[in-house]
Amino acid sequence: MAITVKFFASLSEQLGMREVLVESKDRLTVEEIWEQVTGNREIPAKILIAINMEYARYDDHVSDNDEVAFFPPVTGG
């Protein structure tokens, strides 16, 4: 299974990466992907998640060829 993981805005800067390809034999949740890619870093508060451009939760499972995106909340005026 291959999953593309993307990080946006300040989250990308904090982690020092924008995109990573995760390969796994097992079906993973979003939280397990976060832990694997970030080396078990704590998940920042209020981070938004999307799977294939649809909002998702940490306990959602991903499938082969999915794209998982992590991004901070958007603010504006």
PDB file of N, CA, C and O in Angstrom:
ATOM      1  N   MET A   1       0.854  -1.167   0.000  1.00  0.00           N
ATOM      2  CA  MET A   1       0.000   0.000   0.000  1.00  0.00           C
ATOM      3  C   MET A   1       0.902   1.232   0.000  1.00  0.00           C
ATOM      4  O   MET A   1       1.854   1.299   0.777  1.00  0.00           O
ATOM      5  N   ALA A   2       0.615   2.198  -0.855  1.00  0.00           N
ATOM      6  CA  ALA A   2       1.363   3.448  -0.935  1.00  0.00           C
ATOM      7  C   ALA A   2       0.420   4.614  -0.622  1.00  0.00           C
ATOM      8  O   ALA A   2      -0.669   4.719  -1.187  1.00  0.00           O
ATOM      9  N   ILE A   3       0.859   5.479   0.281  1.00  0.00           N
ATOM     10  CA  ILE A   3       0.053   6.624   0.712  1.00  0.00           C
ATOM     11  C   ILE A   3       0.910   7.874   0.616  1.00  0.00           C
ATOM     12  O   ILE A   3       2.030   7.903   1.125  1.00  0.00           O
ATOM     13  N   THR A   4       0.394   8.893  -0.028  1.00  0.00           N
ATOM     14  CA  THR A   4       1.086  10.186  -0.088  1.00  0.00           C
ATOM     15  C   THR A   4       0.635  11.023   1.095  1.00  0.00           C
ATOM     16  O   THR A   4      -0.563  11.196   1.323  1.00  0.00           O
ATOM     17  N   VAL A   5       1.596  11.543   1.847  1.00  0.00           N
ATOM     18  CA  VAL A   5       1.304  12.362   3.019  1.00  0.00           C
ATOM     19  C   VAL A   5       1.830  13.764   2.763  1.00  0.00           C
ATOM     20  O   VAL A   5       2.995  13.940   2.407  1.00  0.00           O
ATOM     21  N   LYS A   6       0.971  14.764   2.946  1.00  0.00           N
ATOM     22  CA  LYS A   6       1.355  16.156   2.708  1.00  0.00           C
ATOM     23  C   LYS A   6       1.157  16.986   3.974  1.00  0.00           C
ATOM     24  O   LYS A   6       0.220  16.772   4.744  1.00  0.00           O
ATOM     25  N   PHE A   7       2.069  17.940   4.164  1.00  0.00           N
ATOM     26  CA  PHE A   7       2.004  18.871   5.283  1.00  0.00           C
ATOM     27  C   PHE A   7       1.981  20.288   4.710  1.00  0.00           C
ATOM     28  O   PHE A   7       2.712  20.588   3.766  1.00  0.00           O
ATOM     29  N   PHE A   8       1.147  21.153   5.276  1.00  0.00           N
ATOM     30  CA  PHE A   8       0.977  22.490   4.734  1.00  0.00           C
ATOM     31  C   PHE A   8       1.297  23.571   5.755  1.00  0.00           C
ATOM     32  O   PHE A   8       1.243  23.350   6.965  1.00  0.00           O
ATOM     33  N   ALA A   9       1.632  24.750   5.229  1.00  0.00           N
ATOM     34  CA  ALA A   9       1.820  25.990   5.992  1.00  0.00           C
ATOM     35  C   ALA A   9       2.837  25.799   7.119  1.00  0.00           C
ATOM     36  O   ALA A   9       3.874  25.166   6.922  1.00  0.00           O
ATOM     37  N   SER A  10       2.541  26.339   8.282  1.00  0.00           N
ATOM     38  CA  SER A  10       3.486  26.306   9.401  1.00  0.00           C
ATOM     39  C   SER A  10       3.810  24.882   9.840  1.00  0.00           C
ATOM     40  O   SER A  10       4.895  24.631  10.366  1.00  0.00           O
ATOM     41  N   LEU A  11       2.899  23.962   9.632  1.00  0.00           N
ATOM     42  CA  LEU A  11       3.152  22.574   9.992  1.00  0.00           C
ATOM     43  C   LEU A  11       4.290  22.001   9.147  1.00  0.00           C
ATOM     44  O   LEU A  11       5.140  21.273   9.659  1.00  0.00           O
ATOM     45  N   SER A  12       4.304  22.320   7.881  1.00  0.00           N
ATOM     46  CA  SER A  12       5.385  21.893   6.996  1.00  0.00           C
ATOM     47  C   SER A  12       6.723  22.470   7.465  1.00  0.00           C
ATOM     48  O   SER A  12       7.742  21.780   7.454  1.00  0.00           O
ATOM     49  N   GLU A  13       6.710  23.722   7.872  1.00  0.00           N
ATOM     50  CA  GLU A  13       7.931  24.372   8.354  1.00  0.00           C
ATOM     51  C   GLU A  13       8.422  23.729   9.646  1.00  0.00           C
ATOM     52  O   GLU A  13       9.622  23.501   9.801  1.00  0.00           O
ATOM     53  N   GLN A  14       7.528  23.437  10.565  1.00  0.00           N
ATOM     54  CA  GLN A  14       7.900  22.830  11.846  1.00  0.00           C
ATOM     55  C   GLN A  14       8.511  21.441  11.652  1.00  0.00           C
ATOM     56  O   GLN A  14       9.474  21.083  12.330  1.00  0.00           O
ATOM     57  N   LEU A  15       7.959  20.676  10.744  1.00  0.00           N
ATOM     58  CA  LEU A  15       8.411  19.305  10.532  1.00  0.00           C
ATOM     59  C   LEU A  15       9.563  19.202   9.535  1.00  0.00           C
ATOM     60  O   LEU A  15      10.254  18.185   9.480  1.00  0.00           O
ATOM     61  N   GLY A  16       9.763  20.248   8.757  1.00  0.00           N
ATOM     62  CA  GLY A  16      10.840  20.241   7.770  1.00  0.00           C
ATOM     63  C   GLY A  16      10.560  19.342   6.572  1.00  0.00           C
ATOM     64  O   GLY A  16      11.489  18.838   5.941  1.00  0.00           O
ATOM     65  N   MET A  17       9.296  19.142   6.260  1.00  0.00           N
ATOM     66  CA  MET A  17       8.931  18.339   5.089  1.00  0.00           C
ATOM     67  C   MET A  17       7.575  18.778   4.565  1.00  0.00           C
ATOM     68  O   MET A  17       6.710  19.234   5.312  1.00  0.00           O
ATOM     69  N   ARG A  18       7.418  18.625   3.257  1.00  0.00           N
ATOM     70  CA  ARG A  18       6.154  18.985   2.622  1.00  0.00           C
ATOM     71  C   ARG A  18       5.376  17.755   2.168  1.00  0.00           C
ATOM     72  O   ARG A  18       4.147  17.724   2.233  1.00  0.00           O
ATOM     73  N   GLU A  19       6.107  16.744   1.709  1.00  0.00           N
ATOM     74  CA  GLU A  19       5.441  15.556   1.177  1.00  0.00           C
ATOM     75  C   GLU A  19       6.306  14.328   1.411  1.00  0.00           C
ATOM     76  O   GLU A  19       7.525  14.370   1.249  1.00  0.00           O
ATOM     77  N   VAL A  20       5.657  13.231   1.795  1.00  0.00           N
ATOM     78  CA  VAL A  20       6.343  11.971   2.072  1.00  0.00           C
ATOM     79  C   VAL A  20       5.493  10.839   1.509  1.00  0.00           C
ATOM     80  O   VAL A  20       4.264  10.900   1.549  1.00  0.00           O
ATOM     81  N   LEU A  21       6.137   9.823   0.996  1.00  0.00           N
ATOM     82  CA  LEU A  21       5.435   8.632   0.541  1.00  0.00           C
ATOM     83  C   LEU A  21       5.598   7.556   1.610  1.00  0.00           C
ATOM     84  O   LEU A  21       6.719   7.223   1.994  1.00  0.00           O
ATOM     85  N   VAL A  22       4.485   7.017   2.086  1.00  0.00           N
ATOM     86  CA  VAL A  22       4.490   5.962   3.096  1.00  0.00           C
ATOM     87  C   VAL A  22       4.081   4.665   2.416  1.00  0.00           C
ATOM     88  O   VAL A  22       3.073   4.609   1.711  1.00  0.00           O
ATOM     89  N   GLU A  23       4.878   3.621   2.635  1.00  0.00           N
ATOM     90  CA  GLU A  23       4.531   2.306   2.111  1.00  0.00           C
ATOM     91  C   GLU A  23       4.342   1.364   3.285  1.00  0.00           C
ATOM     92  O   GLU A  23       5.149   1.350   4.215  1.00  0.00           O
ATOM     93  N   SER A  24       3.284   0.584   3.245  1.00  0.00           N
ATOM     94  CA  SER A  24       2.964  -0.316   4.349  1.00  0.00           C
ATOM     95  C   SER A  24       2.236  -1.540   3.824  1.00  0.00           C
ATOM     96  O   SER A  24       1.491  -1.468   2.847  1.00  0.00           O
ATOM     97  N   LYS A  25       2.463  -2.653   4.482  1.00  0.00           N
ATOM     98  CA  LYS A  25       1.725  -3.877   4.162  1.00  0.00           C
ATOM     99  C   LYS A  25       0.389  -3.889   4.893  1.00  0.00           C
ATOM    100  O   LYS A  25      -0.556  -4.558   4.475  1.00  0.00           O
ATOM    101  N   ASP A  26       0.322  -3.128   6.006  1.00  0.00           N
ATOM    102  CA  ASP A  26      -0.867  -3.104   6.857  1.00  0.00           C
ATOM    103  C   ASP A  26      -1.752  -1.905   6.536  1.00  0.00           C
ATOM    104  O   ASP A  26      -1.288  -0.884   6.029  1.00  0.00           O
ATOM    105  N   ARG A  27      -3.016  -2.054   6.840  1.00  0.00           N
ATOM    106  CA  ARG A  27      -3.955  -0.935   6.733  1.00  0.00           C
ATOM    107  C   ARG A  27      -3.720  -0.024   7.936  1.00  0.00           C
ATOM    108  O   ARG A  27      -3.718  -0.490   9.076  1.00  0.00           O
ATOM    109  N   LEU A  28      -3.524   1.255   7.694  1.00  0.00           N
ATOM    110  CA  LEU A  28      -3.174   2.195   8.744  1.00  0.00           C
ATOM    111  C   LEU A  28      -4.272   3.228   8.968  1.00  0.00           C
ATOM    112  O   LEU A  28      -5.053   3.537   8.069  1.00  0.00           O
ATOM    113  N   THR A  29      -4.311   3.754  10.192  1.00  0.00           N
ATOM    114  CA  THR A  29      -5.171   4.895  10.471  1.00  0.00           C
ATOM    115  C   THR A  29      -4.369   6.167  10.216  1.00  0.00           C
ATOM    116  O   THR A  29      -3.146   6.128  10.076  1.00  0.00           O
ATOM    117  N   VAL A  30      -5.063   7.275  10.159  1.00  0.00           N
ATOM    118  CA  VAL A  30      -4.398   8.567   9.996  1.00  0.00           C
ATOM    119  C   VAL A  30      -3.412   8.792  11.143  1.00  0.00           C
ATOM    120  O   VAL A  30      -2.295   9.258  10.918  1.00  0.00           O
ATOM    121  N   GLU A  31      -3.816   8.466  12.358  1.00  0.00           N
ATOM    122  CA  GLU A  31      -2.935   8.644  13.519  1.00  0.00           C
ATOM    123  C   GLU A  31      -1.668   7.795  13.395  1.00  0.00           C
ATOM    124  O   GLU A  31      -0.579   8.267  13.722  1.00  0.00           O
ATOM    125  N   GLU A  32      -1.793   6.576  12.936  1.00  0.00           N
ATOM    126  CA  GLU A  32      -0.615   5.721  12.760  1.00  0.00           C
ATOM    127  C   GLU A  32       0.315   6.270  11.684  1.00  0.00           C
ATOM    128  O   GLU A  32       1.536   6.160  11.799  1.00  0.00           O
ATOM    129  N   ILE A  33      -0.253   6.852  10.655  1.00  0.00           N
ATOM    130  CA  ILE A  33       0.569   7.476   9.620  1.00  0.00           C
ATOM    131  C   ILE A  33       1.321   8.666  10.205  1.00  0.00           C
ATOM    132  O   ILE A  33       2.520   8.818   9.975  1.00  0.00           O
ATOM    133  N   TRP A  34       0.616   9.515  10.964  1.00  0.00           N
ATOM    134  CA  TRP A  34       1.270  10.666  11.615  1.00  0.00           C
ATOM    135  C   TRP A  34       2.457  10.185  12.448  1.00  0.00           C
ATOM    136  O   TRP A  34       3.560  10.718  12.327  1.00  0.00           O
ATOM    137  N   GLU A  35       2.232   9.183  13.291  1.00  0.00           N
ATOM    138  CA  GLU A  35       3.286   8.678  14.176  1.00  0.00           C
ATOM    139  C   GLU A  35       4.474   8.144  13.380  1.00  0.00           C
ATOM    140  O   GLU A  35       5.627   8.401  13.726  1.00  0.00           O
ATOM    141  N   GLN A  36       4.190   7.409  12.329  1.00  0.00           N
ATOM    142  CA  GLN A  36       5.254   6.830  11.512  1.00  0.00           C
ATOM    143  C   GLN A  36       6.082   7.911  10.820  1.00  0.00           C
ATOM    144  O   GLN A  36       7.311   7.844  10.819  1.00  0.00           O
ATOM    145  N   VAL A  37       5.431   8.887  10.244  1.00  0.00           N
ATOM    146  CA  VAL A  37       6.122   9.915   9.470  1.00  0.00           C
ATOM    147  C   VAL A  37       6.869  10.910  10.360  1.00  0.00           C
ATOM    148  O   VAL A  37       7.945  11.383   9.994  1.00  0.00           O
ATOM    149  N   THR A  38       6.304  11.227  11.522  1.00  0.00           N
ATOM    150  CA  THR A  38       6.913  12.258  12.374  1.00  0.00           C
ATOM    151  C   THR A  38       7.782  11.683  13.493  1.00  0.00           C
ATOM    152  O   THR A  38       8.305  12.437  14.314  1.00  0.00           O
ATOM    153  N   GLY A  39       7.942  10.371  13.538  1.00  0.00           N
ATOM    154  CA  GLY A  39       8.744   9.780  14.602  1.00  0.00           C
ATOM    155  C   GLY A  39       8.076   9.878  15.962  1.00  0.00           C
ATOM    156  O   GLY A  39       8.736  10.115  16.973  1.00  0.00           O
ATOM    157  N   ASN A  40       6.766   9.695  15.979  1.00  0.00           N
ATOM    158  CA  ASN A  40       5.964   9.722  17.213  1.00  0.00           C
ATOM    159  C   ASN A  40       5.882  11.089  17.879  1.00  0.00           C
ATOM    160  O   ASN A  40       5.673  11.177  19.089  1.00  0.00           O
ATOM    161  N   ARG A  41       6.044  12.149  17.106  1.00  0.00           N
ATOM    162  CA  ARG A  41       5.822  13.492  17.663  1.00  0.00           C
ATOM    163  C   ARG A  41       4.373  13.634  18.106  1.00  0.00           C
ATOM    164  O   ARG A  41       3.470  13.000  17.559  1.00  0.00           O
ATOM    165  N   GLU A  42       4.175  14.472  19.099  1.00  0.00           N
ATOM    166  CA  GLU A  42       2.817  14.763  19.552  1.00  0.00           C
ATOM    167  C   GLU A  42       2.071  15.532  18.458  1.00  0.00           C
ATOM    168  O   GLU A  42       2.637  16.407  17.803  1.00  0.00           O
ATOM    169  N   ILE A  43       0.827  15.200  18.277  1.00  0.00           N
ATOM    170  CA  ILE A  43       0.017  15.874  17.269  1.00  0.00           C
ATOM    171  C   ILE A  43      -0.389  17.240  17.813  1.00  0.00           C
ATOM    172  O   ILE A  43      -1.008  17.313  18.875  1.00  0.00           O
ATOM    173  N   PRO A  44      -0.057  18.324  17.110  1.00  0.00           N
ATOM    174  CA  PRO A  44      -0.450  19.659  17.586  1.00  0.00           C
ATOM    175  C   PRO A  44      -1.975  19.791  17.680  1.00  0.00           C
ATOM    176  O   PRO A  44      -2.722  19.162  16.930  1.00  0.00           O
ATOM    177  N   ALA A  45      -2.397  20.610  18.603  1.00  0.00           N
ATOM    178  CA  ALA A  45      -3.831  20.840  18.794  1.00  0.00           C
ATOM    179  C   ALA A  45      -4.456  21.476  17.556  1.00  0.00           C
ATOM    180  O   ALA A  45      -3.841  22.309  16.890  1.00  0.00           O
ATOM    181  N   LYS A  46      -5.657  21.078  17.269  1.00  0.00           N
ATOM    182  CA  LYS A  46      -6.498  21.669  16.218  1.00  0.00           C
ATOM    183  C   LYS A  46      -5.978  21.486  14.794  1.00  0.00           C
ATOM    184  O   LYS A  46      -6.368  22.233  13.896  1.00  0.00           O
ATOM    185  N   ILE A  47      -5.114  20.513  14.580  1.00  0.00           N
ATOM    186  CA  ILE A  47      -4.660  20.235  13.221  1.00  0.00           C
ATOM    187  C   ILE A  47      -5.825  19.643  12.435  1.00  0.00           C
ATOM    188  O   ILE A  47      -6.563  18.802  12.948  1.00  0.00           O
ATOM    189  N   LEU A  48      -5.983  20.076  11.212  1.00  0.00           N
ATOM    190  CA  LEU A  48      -7.024  19.545  10.332  1.00  0.00           C
ATOM    191  C   LEU A  48      -6.427  18.447   9.455  1.00  0.00           C
ATOM    192  O   LEU A  48      -5.243  18.471   9.119  1.00  0.00           O
ATOM    193  N   ILE A  49      -7.265  17.494   9.098  1.00  0.00           N
ATOM    194  CA  ILE A  49      -6.823  16.345   8.314  1.00  0.00           C
ATOM    195  C   ILE A  49      -7.780  16.161   7.140  1.00  0.00           C
ATOM    196  O   ILE A  49      -8.986  16.376   7.258  1.00  0.00           O
ATOM    197  N   ALA A  50      -7.215  15.760   6.015  1.00  0.00           N
ATOM    198  CA  ALA A  50      -8.053  15.400   4.863  1.00  0.00           C
ATOM    199  C   ALA A  50      -7.505  14.129   4.231  1.00  0.00           C
ATOM    200  O   ALA A  50      -6.292  13.941   4.140  1.00  0.00           O
ATOM    201  N   ILE A  51      -8.407  13.264   3.799  1.00  0.00           N
ATOM    202  CA  ILE A  51      -8.054  12.106   2.993  1.00  0.00           C
ATOM    203  C   ILE A  51      -8.694  12.336   1.636  1.00  0.00           C
ATOM    204  O   ILE A  51      -9.915  12.433   1.519  1.00  0.00           O
ATOM    205  N   ASN A  52      -7.862  12.421   0.622  1.00  0.00           N
ATOM    206  CA  ASN A  52      -8.343  12.680  -0.743  1.00  0.00           C
ATOM    207  C   ASN A  52      -9.252  13.912  -0.796  1.00  0.00           C
ATOM    208  O   ASN A  52     -10.310  13.901  -1.426  1.00  0.00           O
ATOM    209  N   MET A  53      -8.810  14.970  -0.117  1.00  0.00           N
ATOM    210  CA  MET A  53      -9.471  16.276  -0.099  1.00  0.00           C
ATOM    211  C   MET A  53     -10.818  16.284   0.607  1.00  0.00           C
ATOM    212  O   MET A  53     -11.622  17.193   0.397  1.00  0.00           O
ATOM    213  N   GLU A  54     -11.074  15.281   1.440  1.00  0.00           N
ATOM    214  CA  GLU A  54     -12.288  15.232   2.261  1.00  0.00           C
ATOM    215  C   GLU A  54     -11.855  15.237   3.719  1.00  0.00           C
ATOM    216  O   GLU A  54     -10.977  14.466   4.105  1.00  0.00           O
ATOM    217  N   TYR A  55     -12.462  16.100   4.536  1.00  0.00           N
ATOM    218  CA  TYR A  55     -12.095  16.142   5.949  1.00  0.00           C
ATOM    219  C   TYR A  55     -12.176  14.751   6.558  1.00  0.00           C
ATOM    220  O   TYR A  55     -13.059  13.956   6.234  1.00  0.00           O
ATOM    221  N   ALA A  56     -11.218  14.479   7.460  1.00  0.00           N
ATOM    222  CA  ALA A  56     -11.131  13.154   8.073  1.00  0.00           C
ATOM    223  C   ALA A  56     -10.801  13.282   9.554  1.00  0.00           C
ATOM    224  O   ALA A  56     -10.554  14.376  10.063  1.00  0.00           O
ATOM    225  N   ARG A  57     -10.805  12.126  10.238  1.00  0.00           N
ATOM    226  CA  ARG A  57     -10.468  12.063  11.664  1.00  0.00           C
ATOM    227  C   ARG A  57      -9.234  11.181  11.841  1.00  0.00           C
ATOM    228  O   ARG A  57      -8.840  10.450  10.933  1.00  0.00           O
ATOM    229  N   TYR A  58      -8.637  11.263  13.022  1.00  0.00           N
ATOM    230  CA  TYR A  58      -7.427  10.490  13.299  1.00  0.00           C
ATOM    231  C   TYR A  58      -7.654   8.987  13.277  1.00  0.00           C
ATOM    232  O   TYR A  58      -6.722   8.230  13.004  1.00  0.00           O
ATOM    233  N   ASP A  59      -8.871   8.539  13.559  1.00  0.00           N
ATOM    234  CA  ASP A  59      -9.115   7.097  13.595  1.00  0.00           C
ATOM    235  C   ASP A  59      -9.609   6.544  12.249  1.00  0.00           C
ATOM    236  O   ASP A  59      -9.907   5.354  12.149  1.00  0.00           O
ATOM    237  N   ASP A  60      -9.699   7.387  11.222  1.00  0.00           N
ATOM    238  CA  ASP A  60     -10.084   6.922   9.890  1.00  0.00           C
ATOM    239  C   ASP A  60      -8.946   6.105   9.275  1.00  0.00           C
ATOM    240  O   ASP A  60      -7.772   6.438   9.442  1.00  0.00           O
ATOM    241  N   HIS A  61      -9.302   5.043   8.571  1.00  0.00           N
ATOM    242  CA  HIS A  61      -8.314   4.221   7.877  1.00  0.00           C
ATOM    243  C   HIS A  61      -8.070   4.778   6.474  1.00  0.00           C
ATOM    244  O   HIS A  61      -8.955   5.373   5.860  1.00  0.00           O
ATOM    245  N   VAL A  62      -6.867   4.572   5.993  1.00  0.00           N
ATOM    246  CA  VAL A  62      -6.535   4.993   4.635  1.00  0.00           C
ATOM    247  C   VAL A  62      -6.375   3.765   3.753  1.00  0.00           C
ATOM    248  O   VAL A  62      -6.116   2.661   4.234  1.00  0.00           O
ATOM    249  N   SER A  63      -6.533   3.979   2.469  1.00  0.00           N
ATOM    250  CA  SER A  63      -6.432   2.898   1.494  1.00  0.00           C
ATOM    251  C   SER A  63      -5.260   3.153   0.558  1.00  0.00           C
ATOM    252  O   SER A  63      -4.678   4.238   0.541  1.00  0.00           O
ATOM    253  N   ASP A  64      -4.932   2.147  -0.207  1.00  0.00           N
ATOM    254  CA  ASP A  64      -3.845   2.252  -1.177  1.00  0.00           C
ATOM    255  C   ASP A  64      -4.087   3.437  -2.112  1.00  0.00           C
ATOM    256  O   ASP A  64      -5.203   3.652  -2.585  1.00  0.00           O
ATOM    257  N   ASN A  65      -3.048   4.185  -2.363  1.00  0.00           N
ATOM    258  CA  ASN A  65      -3.049   5.358  -3.254  1.00  0.00           C
ATOM    259  C   ASN A  65      -3.812   6.557  -2.712  1.00  0.00           C
ATOM    260  O   ASN A  65      -4.071   7.504  -3.455  1.00  0.00           O
ATOM    261  N   ASP A  66      -4.178   6.539  -1.432  1.00  0.00           N
ATOM    262  CA  ASP A  66      -4.816   7.714  -0.830  1.00  0.00           C
ATOM    263  C   ASP A  66      -3.799   8.820  -0.618  1.00  0.00           C
ATOM    264  O   ASP A  66      -2.595   8.574  -0.540  1.00  0.00           O
ATOM    265  N   GLU A  67      -4.302  10.037  -0.528  1.00  0.00           N
ATOM    266  CA  GLU A  67      -3.499  11.202  -0.163  1.00  0.00           C
ATOM    267  C   GLU A  67      -4.020  11.704   1.177  1.00  0.00           C
ATOM    268  O   GLU A  67      -5.209  11.989   1.319  1.00  0.00           O
ATOM    269  N   VAL A  68      -3.132  11.810   2.156  1.00  0.00           N
ATOM    270  CA  VAL A  68      -3.486  12.306   3.475  1.00  0.00           C
ATOM    271  C   VAL A  68      -2.805  13.662   3.657  1.00  0.00           C
ATOM    272  O   VAL A  68      -1.596  13.787   3.459  1.00  0.00           O
ATOM    273  N   ALA A  69      -3.581  14.666   4.032  1.00  0.00           N
ATOM    274  CA  ALA A  69      -3.032  16.012   4.217  1.00  0.00           C
ATOM    275  C   ALA A  69      -3.274  16.468   5.663  1.00  0.00           C
ATOM    276  O   ALA A  69      -4.351  16.280   6.227  1.00  0.00           O
ATOM    277  N   PHE A  70      -2.233  17.072   6.233  1.00  0.00           N
ATOM    278  CA  PHE A  70      -2.302  17.667   7.568  1.00  0.00           C
ATOM    279  C   PHE A  70      -2.063  19.156   7.420  1.00  0.00           C
ATOM    280  O   PHE A  70      -1.114  19.574   6.758  1.00  0.00           O
ATOM    281  N   PHE A  71      -2.928  19.964   8.041  1.00  0.00           N
ATOM    282  CA  PHE A  71      -2.728  21.410   7.931  1.00  0.00           C
ATOM    283  C   PHE A  71      -3.315  22.112   9.137  1.00  0.00           C
ATOM    284  O   PHE A  71      -4.284  21.645   9.735  1.00  0.00           O
ATOM    285  N   PRO A  72      -2.704  23.267   9.496  1.00  0.00           N
ATOM    286  CA  PRO A  72      -3.221  24.029  10.625  1.00  0.00           C
ATOM    287  C   PRO A  72      -4.534  24.704  10.245  1.00  0.00           C
ATOM    288  O   PRO A  72      -4.817  24.898   9.063  1.00  0.00           O
ATOM    289  N   PRO A  73      -5.329  25.060  11.239  1.00  0.00           N
ATOM    290  CA  PRO A  73      -6.587  25.755  10.948  1.00  0.00           C
ATOM    291  C   PRO A  73      -6.315  27.031  10.149  1.00  0.00           C
ATOM    292  O   PRO A  73      -5.311  27.713  10.357  1.00  0.00           O
ATOM    293  N   VAL A  74      -7.215  27.329   9.249  1.00  0.00           N
ATOM    294  CA  VAL A  74      -7.092  28.526   8.426  1.00  0.00           C
ATOM    295  C   VAL A  74      -7.757  29.684   9.136  1.00  0.00           C
ATOM    296  O   VAL A  74      -8.883  29.567   9.619  1.00  0.00           O
ATOM    297  N   THR A  75      -7.059  30.799   9.196  1.00  0.00           N
ATOM    298  CA  THR A  75      -7.643  31.997   9.779  1.00  0.00           C
ATOM    299  C   THR A  75      -7.556  33.130   8.772  1.00  0.00           C
ATOM    300  O   THR A  75      -6.760  33.089   7.834  1.00  0.00           O
ATOM    301  N   GLY A  76      -8.355  34.103   8.972  1.00  0.00           N
ATOM    302  CA  GLY A  76      -8.322  35.233   8.045  1.00  0.00           C
ATOM    303  C   GLY A  76      -9.236  36.340   8.516  1.00  0.00           C
ATOM    304  O   GLY A  76      -9.934  36.222   9.523  1.00  0.00           O
ATOM    305  N   GLY A  77      -9.210  37.398   7.772  1.00  0.00           N
ATOM    306  CA  GLY A  77      -9.979  38.547   8.183  1.00  0.00           C
ATOM    307  C   GLY A  77     -11.017  38.961   7.232  1.00  0.00           C
ATOM    308  O   GLY A  77     -11.732  39.930   7.483  1.00  0.00           O
TER     309      GLY A  77
END
